[in-house]
Amino acid sequence: MTTAPRTIAVLGLGRMGTTVATRLAEHSHEVIGWTRSGPPSTGGPFHTTDDPTTAVAKADVVLLALFDGRACREVVDQVRASLRPDAIVVNTSTVAPADASALAHELGASYVHAPVLGSVPAVAAGTLDILAGADPDTLDRVRPVLAALGTVRPIADAGTAAALKLIANSSLAGGVLALREALRQGDALGLPRTEVLDILELGLLGGLVARKRSMLTSGGNRPTAAPAQFTIAALAKDLDLLAAASGTPLRSAADLAGTPADPEADIAVAALTPAVPDAVLEPLRAYIRGHATGDPAHFRAAFLPTAHVEGIRDGAFVSWGLDEYCALFPGRPAPDEPTRSRRIDTVDVHGTVATATMTLRHGTDTFTDVFLLAHVDEGWRITNKAYHRRP
């Protein structure tokens, strides 16, 4: 029967680290905590120290609960000489796969990379899912400690465990942004927020809505709101790590980074970010009116005079100036206008510039329009448009 280690050093006493240390102390482990950010708090069920080497020197298990790979590297370098020969280092931090693999190579069989799925409430309840990439024998030795925190899910190696954690957080970001879009559309339709949340709670976003309902109902501004369980800054950091590691586009990283909210706010606040300002949408709506009416005056209101419209027409590249483009419209609607449709798909604002895409279904043709906009003296205008036509 495996015997649980008796002394655990928890290095990193943020929201997660403090809750982990508390949970382990309540399960009869002797826990010594240390934080990088200043004097450790006192009064909990575990001991604290202002010297990490002191904590490590006594520990059977050293558990890292730090913000990123750089912090992990710095702390490991600081305490490595003080590690006991038989000590196991368990890293619950979310880091890049390359960082996890490097630590595993350096520390060998004594290293367990164990990022977790779940936040502070799951730690307190012992219901985390723990992705443990480690030598099987080492994992068996440390399993009693991890079992106090949740369900241990063995993973092939440290780098894979780190990569899977980033994928999990990417899906969380996708859920937050899908919730943002649903709330935006509900607001645009004039639907009561409570009814929108009721319906969303019945669907695939139900778990997220249920956990964050009070914040979503209050707009994230309640004075008595609980501290953030997972911050926008932490999730944005994880998406940056994933994008860098995969080398593939990650739209949710840009969308989350553009959230006009306190980075230390809970991720639910990212779902409450204001809709795109009407001033940015107005030239796009004027462009739609131009197609709907055939009146080129709407295009002149939408575009800067220097704008160009470019694409492939009849197999050849064309680049029209605004006057040439306006000359294509007769001043009256197309005969089949009642059957045509136009939809703004995306708008991304970056300070004084923005990009947008639109889908237009005109008869048997579907067009994808891609716009570049700029904020000039008189407001937002389209500076250029490129299009693709699909018969």
C-alpha positions as CSV (number, residue, x, y, z in Angstrom):
1,M,0.0,0.0,0.0
2,T,1.4,3.4,-1.0
3,T,2.2,5.8,1.9
4,A,1.3,9.4,1.5
5,P,4.3,11.8,1.9
6,R,4.0,13.8,5.1
7,T,5.5,17.1,4.3
8,I,4.6,19.2,1.2
9,A,6.0,22.6,0.1
10,V,3.6,24.7,-1.9
11,L,5.5,27.3,-3.8
12,G,3.1,30.0,-5.0
13,L,0.2,31.2,-2.8
14,G,-2.1,32.9,-5.3
15,R,-5.8,31.9,-5.5
16,M,-5.1,28.4,-6.6
17,G,-1.9,27.8,-4.5
18,T,-3.5,29.0,-1.3
19,T,-6.6,26.7,-1.8
20,V,-4.3,23.8,-2.7
21,A,-2.2,24.3,0.4
22,T,-5.4,24.5,2.6
23,R,-6.9,21.4,1.0
24,L,-3.7,19.4,1.6
25,A,-3.3,20.6,5.2
26,E,-6.9,19.6,5.9
27,H,-6.1,16.1,4.7
28,S,-3.4,15.5,7.3
29,H,-0.4,16.7,5.4
30,E,2.1,19.0,6.9
31,V,2.2,21.9,4.4
32,I,4.7,24.8,4.2
33,G,3.7,27.6,1.8
34,W,5.8,30.3,0.2
35,T,4.8,33.1,-2.2
36,R,7.0,35.2,-4.6
37,S,4.8,38.3,-4.3
38,G,5.7,39.4,-0.8
39,P,5.3,38.3,2.8
40,P,3.2,35.2,3.1
41,S,-0.3,35.4,4.6
42,T,-0.8,33.9,8.0
43,G,-3.7,32.3,9.9
44,G,-4.4,29.4,7.6
45,P,-4.2,25.7,8.4
46,F,-0.7,25.5,7.0
47,H,2.7,27.1,7.9
48,T,4.3,29.7,5.8
49,T,7.9,30.9,5.3
50,D,9.6,33.8,3.5
51,D,12.4,31.5,2.3
52,P,11.5,28.8,-0.3
53,T,14.7,26.9,0.3
54,T,13.6,26.3,3.9
55,A,10.3,24.9,2.8
56,V,11.9,22.7,0.1
57,A,14.6,21.3,2.4
58,K,11.9,19.7,4.6
59,A,9.6,18.5,1.9
60,D,8.8,15.1,0.4
61,V,6.8,16.8,-2.3
62,V,7.4,20.3,-3.8
63,L,4.2,21.5,-5.5
64,L,4.5,24.5,-7.9
65,A,1.4,26.7,-8.3
66,L,2.9,29.6,-10.3
67,F,1.7,31.9,-13.1
68,D,3.9,30.9,-16.1
69,G,6.9,29.0,-17.3
70,R,9.3,31.8,-16.5
71,A,8.2,31.8,-12.9
72,C,8.6,28.0,-12.7
73,R,12.1,28.2,-14.1
74,E,13.2,30.9,-11.7
75,V,11.8,29.1,-8.7
76,V,13.2,25.8,-9.6
77,D,16.7,27.4,-10.1
78,Q,16.3,29.0,-6.7
79,V,15.5,25.9,-4.8
80,R,17.1,23.0,-6.7
81,A,20.1,22.8,-4.5
82,S,17.9,22.4,-1.5
83,L,15.7,19.6,-2.9
84,R,16.0,16.3,-0.9
85,P,17.4,13.5,-3.1
86,D,14.0,11.6,-2.9
87,A,11.8,14.7,-3.3
88,I,9.2,14.8,-6.0
89,V,8.5,18.1,-7.8
90,V,4.8,18.4,-8.9
91,N,4.1,21.3,-11.2
92,T,0.4,22.3,-11.5
93,S,1.2,25.5,-13.4
94,T,0.0,26.1,-16.9
95,V,3.1,26.5,-19.1
96,A,4.2,25.9,-22.7
97,P,4.8,22.3,-23.7
98,A,8.5,23.1,-24.4
99,D,8.9,24.5,-20.8
100,A,7.3,21.4,-19.3
101,S,9.5,19.1,-21.4
102,A,12.6,21.1,-20.4
103,L,11.8,20.8,-16.7
104,A,11.1,17.1,-17.1
105,H,14.5,16.6,-18.8
106,E,16.3,18.5,-16.2
107,L,14.7,17.0,-13.1
108,G,14.2,13.5,-14.5
109,A,12.0,10.9,-12.9
110,S,11.4,13.1,-9.9
111,Y,9.3,15.5,-12.0
112,V,5.5,15.3,-12.4
113,H,3.9,17.8,-14.7
114,A,0.3,18.0,-13.4
115,P,-1.7,20.9,-14.7
116,V,-5.3,20.9,-13.5
117,L,-8.8,21.4,-15.0
118,G,-10.9,23.3,-12.6
119,S,-10.6,26.4,-10.5
120,V,-10.7,27.4,-6.8
121,P,-14.1,25.8,-6.0
122,A,-13.0,22.5,-7.6
123,V,-9.8,22.6,-5.5
124,A,-11.8,23.2,-2.3
125,A,-14.1,20.3,-3.1
126,G,-11.4,17.9,-4.3
127,T,-12.9,17.6,-7.7
128,L,-10.1,18.8,-10.0
129,D,-9.1,16.7,-13.1
130,I,-5.3,16.4,-12.9
131,L,-3.4,15.7,-16.1
132,A,-0.3,14.0,-14.8
133,G,2.6,13.4,-17.1
134,A,5.2,11.5,-15.2
135,D,7.2,8.3,-14.7
136,P,4.6,5.7,-13.6
137,D,6.5,4.8,-10.4
138,T,6.9,8.5,-9.5
139,L,3.2,9.1,-10.1
140,D,2.3,6.1,-7.9
141,R,4.3,7.6,-5.1
142,V,2.7,11.0,-5.3
143,R,-0.8,9.8,-6.2
144,P,-2.1,10.0,-2.5
145,V,-1.3,13.7,-2.5
146,L,-2.9,14.4,-5.9
147,A,-5.9,12.2,-5.0
148,A,-6.8,14.7,-2.2
149,L,-7.2,17.4,-4.9
150,G,-9.2,15.4,-7.5
151,T,-9.1,12.7,-10.1
152,V,-5.6,11.8,-11.5
153,R,-5.6,11.2,-15.3
154,P,-2.2,9.7,-16.3
155,I,-0.7,11.3,-19.5
156,A,2.2,10.0,-21.6
157,D,4.7,12.7,-20.7
158,A,5.1,16.3,-19.4
159,G,5.0,18.0,-22.8
160,T,1.7,16.3,-23.7
161,A,0.1,17.1,-20.4
162,A,1.0,20.8,-20.9
163,A,-0.3,20.8,-24.4
164,L,-3.6,19.2,-23.4
165,K,-4.1,21.8,-20.7
166,L,-3.7,24.6,-23.2
167,I,-6.3,22.8,-25.5
168,A,-8.7,22.6,-22.6
169,N,-8.3,26.3,-21.8
170,S,-8.8,27.1,-25.5
171,S,-12.2,25.5,-25.4
172,L,-13.0,27.5,-22.3
173,A,-12.1,30.7,-24.1
174,G,-14.3,29.6,-27.0
175,G,-17.2,29.1,-24.6
176,V,-16.7,32.5,-23.1
177,L,-16.7,34.2,-26.5
178,A,-19.7,32.2,-27.7
179,L,-21.5,33.4,-24.6
180,R,-20.5,36.9,-25.4
181,E,-21.9,36.6,-28.9
182,A,-25.2,35.1,-27.6
183,L,-25.6,37.9,-25.1
184,R,-24.8,40.6,-27.7
185,Q,-27.5,39.2,-30.1
186,G,-30.0,38.9,-27.2
187,D,-29.4,42.5,-26.4
188,A,-29.8,43.5,-30.1
189,L,-33.1,41.8,-30.2
190,G,-34.3,43.5,-27.0
191,L,-34.6,40.2,-25.1
192,P,-34.5,40.2,-21.3
193,R,-31.1,39.1,-20.0
194,T,-32.6,36.6,-17.5
195,E,-34.6,34.9,-20.2
196,V,-31.6,34.6,-22.5
197,L,-29.6,33.1,-19.6
198,D,-32.4,30.7,-18.8
199,I,-32.3,29.3,-22.4
200,L,-28.6,29.2,-22.6
201,E,-28.4,27.3,-19.4
202,L,-30.3,24.5,-21.2
203,G,-27.8,24.1,-23.9
204,L,-24.1,23.4,-24.5
205,L,-23.1,26.6,-22.6
206,G,-25.2,25.5,-19.6
207,G,-22.4,24.7,-17.2
208,L,-20.6,28.0,-17.8
209,V,-23.8,30.0,-17.5
210,A,-24.7,28.2,-14.3
211,R,-21.4,28.9,-12.7
212,K,-21.2,32.6,-13.7
213,R,-24.9,33.4,-13.6
214,S,-24.8,36.0,-10.8
215,M,-22.0,37.9,-12.5
216,L,-23.7,37.7,-16.0
217,T,-27.0,39.0,-14.5
218,S,-25.4,41.9,-12.7
219,G,-23.1,42.9,-15.5
220,G,-20.0,41.9,-13.5
221,N,-20.2,45.0,-11.3
222,R,-21.6,43.8,-8.0
223,P,-19.7,45.4,-5.1
224,T,-20.0,42.1,-3.2
225,A,-18.9,39.9,-6.1
226,A,-16.5,37.1,-5.1
227,P,-12.9,37.4,-6.2
228,A,-12.1,36.2,-9.7
229,Q,-11.7,32.4,-9.9
230,F,-9.9,32.5,-13.2
231,T,-8.8,35.9,-14.6
232,I,-8.9,37.3,-18.1
233,A,-5.1,37.9,-18.0
234,A,-4.4,34.2,-17.1
235,L,-6.6,32.9,-19.8
236,A,-5.1,35.3,-22.4
237,K,-1.7,34.1,-21.3
238,D,-2.6,30.5,-21.9
239,L,-4.0,31.3,-25.4
240,D,-0.8,33.1,-26.3
241,L,1.2,30.0,-25.2
242,L,-1.1,27.8,-27.4
243,A,-0.8,30.0,-30.4
244,A,3.0,30.1,-30.1
245,A,3.3,26.4,-29.6
246,S,1.0,25.4,-32.4
247,G,2.0,28.0,-34.9
248,T,-1.5,28.1,-36.2
249,P,-4.1,30.9,-36.1
250,L,-6.0,31.3,-32.9
251,R,-8.9,33.7,-33.3
252,S,-10.0,33.5,-29.7
253,A,-6.6,34.8,-28.6
254,A,-7.2,38.1,-30.4
255,D,-10.8,38.3,-29.4
256,L,-10.0,37.8,-25.7
257,A,-7.0,40.2,-25.9
258,G,-9.4,42.9,-27.2
259,T,-11.7,42.7,-24.2
260,P,-12.0,46.2,-22.7
261,A,-11.9,45.0,-19.1
262,D,-9.6,44.8,-16.1
263,P,-7.2,41.9,-16.9
264,E,-7.6,40.8,-13.3
265,A,-11.4,40.5,-13.7
266,D,-13.0,37.1,-13.8
267,I,-13.3,35.5,-17.3
268,A,-17.1,36.0,-17.1
269,V,-16.5,39.7,-17.5
270,A,-15.1,39.0,-21.0
271,A,-18.6,37.7,-22.0
272,L,-20.0,41.2,-21.0
273,T,-17.7,43.3,-23.2
274,P,-19.7,46.0,-25.0
275,A,-20.8,45.4,-28.5
276,V,-18.9,47.0,-31.4
277,P,-19.7,50.8,-31.3
278,D,-22.4,51.9,-33.8
279,A,-19.9,54.4,-35.2
280,V,-17.8,51.5,-36.6
281,L,-20.8,49.8,-38.0
282,E,-22.3,52.8,-39.7
283,P,-20.1,52.8,-42.9
284,L,-20.9,49.1,-43.2
285,R,-24.6,49.7,-42.9
286,A,-24.3,52.5,-45.5
287,Y,-22.6,50.1,-47.8
288,I,-25.5,47.7,-47.3
289,R,-27.9,50.5,-48.1
290,G,-26.0,51.2,-51.3
291,H,-26.5,47.6,-52.5
292,A,-30.2,47.6,-51.4
293,T,-31.1,50.8,-53.2
294,G,-28.6,50.9,-56.0
295,D,-27.9,54.6,-54.9
296,P,-24.2,55.3,-55.1
297,A,-24.5,58.1,-52.6
298,H,-24.5,55.5,-49.9
299,F,-21.2,54.2,-51.1
300,R,-19.7,57.7,-51.1
301,A,-20.8,58.0,-47.5
302,A,-19.3,54.6,-46.6
303,F,-15.9,54.9,-48.3
304,L,-13.1,57.4,-48.2
305,P,-12.7,59.2,-51.6
306,T,-9.3,57.4,-52.0
307,A,-10.7,53.9,-51.4
308,H,-10.3,51.1,-53.9
309,V,-12.4,48.0,-54.4
310,E,-10.4,45.0,-55.6
311,G,-11.0,41.4,-56.6
312,I,-11.2,38.9,-59.4
313,R,-13.9,39.6,-62.1
314,D,-14.3,37.3,-65.1
315,G,-11.0,35.7,-64.4
316,A,-9.0,39.0,-64.2
317,F,-7.9,41.1,-61.3
318,V,-9.7,44.5,-61.1
319,S,-9.0,47.5,-58.9
320,W,-11.6,50.2,-59.1
321,G,-11.4,53.7,-57.6
322,L,-14.5,54.9,-55.8
323,D,-15.9,56.7,-58.9
324,E,-15.5,53.6,-61.1
325,Y,-17.2,51.5,-58.4
326,C,-20.1,53.9,-58.0
327,A,-20.6,54.0,-61.8
328,L,-21.6,50.3,-61.6
329,F,-24.9,51.1,-59.8
330,P,-27.9,52.5,-61.7
331,G,-29.6,54.4,-58.8
332,R,-32.4,51.8,-58.4
333,P,-32.6,48.4,-56.7
334,A,-31.8,45.2,-58.6
335,P,-34.8,43.5,-60.0
336,D,-34.3,40.5,-57.6
337,E,-33.5,42.7,-54.5
338,P,-36.3,41.0,-52.4
339,T,-34.4,37.7,-52.6
340,R,-31.0,39.1,-51.8
341,S,-29.4,39.2,-48.4
342,R,-26.4,40.7,-46.7
343,R,-24.8,39.8,-43.3
344,I,-22.0,41.5,-41.3
345,D,-19.9,38.5,-40.1
346,T,-17.0,40.0,-38.1
347,V,-15.8,43.4,-36.9
348,D,-12.5,43.7,-35.1
349,V,-11.5,47.1,-33.8
350,H,-7.8,48.0,-33.1
351,G,-7.7,51.6,-31.9
352,T,-8.1,53.8,-34.9
353,V,-8.3,51.0,-37.5
354,A,-10.7,48.1,-37.9
355,T,-11.3,45.1,-40.1
356,A,-14.6,43.6,-41.1
357,T,-16.1,40.8,-43.2
358,M,-19.5,40.5,-44.8
359,T,-21.4,37.9,-46.7
360,L,-23.7,39.0,-49.6
361,R,-26.0,36.6,-51.4
362,H,-27.0,38.2,-54.7
363,G,-28.9,35.9,-57.0
364,T,-26.8,32.8,-57.8
365,D,-23.6,34.4,-56.5
366,T,-22.3,34.7,-53.0
367,F,-19.7,37.3,-52.2
368,T,-17.3,37.5,-49.3
369,D,-16.3,41.2,-48.7
370,V,-13.3,42.0,-46.6
371,F,-13.0,45.7,-45.4
372,L,-10.3,47.8,-43.9
373,L,-11.7,50.8,-42.0
374,A,-10.0,53.8,-40.3
375,H,-11.2,56.5,-37.9
376,V,-10.6,59.8,-39.7
377,D,-11.7,63.3,-38.8
378,E,-15.3,62.8,-39.8
379,G,-15.6,59.4,-38.2
380,W,-15.2,55.8,-39.4
381,R,-14.9,55.2,-43.1
382,I,-14.0,52.2,-45.3
383,T,-10.5,52.7,-46.7
384,N,-10.4,49.6,-49.0
385,K,-12.5,46.6,-49.9
386,A,-11.4,43.2,-51.4
387,Y,-13.9,40.6,-52.4
388,H,-14.2,37.0,-53.4
389,R,-17.1,35.8,-55.6
390,R,-18.5,32.2,-55.5
391,P,-20.9,31.4,-58.3
